[in-house]
Amino acid sequence: MPIGNTGGANVNPLKPMPIPKNLQKLLLVTVKQ
């Protein structure tokens, strides 16, 4: 599944979706730990 896909029922499951900047920062901190 592409990174950032919300998995909503009305969205193609293969459509990539952008991750908001504030969440990108959170993910980077989580991955580095």
C-alpha positions as CSV (number, residue, x, y, z in Angstrom):
1,M,0.0,0.0,0.0
2,P,1.4,3.4,-0.9
3,I,2.7,5.6,1.9
4,G,0.1,8.1,3.1
5,N,-3.0,6.4,1.8
6,T,-5.9,6.8,4.2
7,G,-7.6,3.6,3.2
8,G,-11.0,5.3,2.9
9,A,-13.8,3.4,1.2
10,N,-14.3,6.0,-1.5
11,V,-10.6,6.2,-2.5
12,N,-8.7,4.0,-4.8
13,P,-6.4,1.9,-2.6
14,L,-3.4,2.4,-4.9
15,K,-3.7,6.2,-5.1
16,P,-0.8,7.8,-3.2
17,M,-1.7,10.7,-0.9
18,P,0.5,13.4,0.5
19,I,1.4,13.3,4.1
20,P,0.9,16.7,5.9
21,K,4.1,18.4,7.0
22,N,3.3,18.2,10.7
23,L,2.8,14.4,10.4
24,Q,6.0,14.0,8.3
25,K,8.0,15.5,11.2
26,L,6.3,13.2,13.7
27,L,7.1,10.1,11.5
28,L,10.7,11.1,11.1
29,V,11.1,11.4,14.8
30,T,9.4,8.0,15.4
31,V,11.5,6.2,12.7
32,K,14.8,7.6,14.0
33,Q,14.3,6.3,17.6
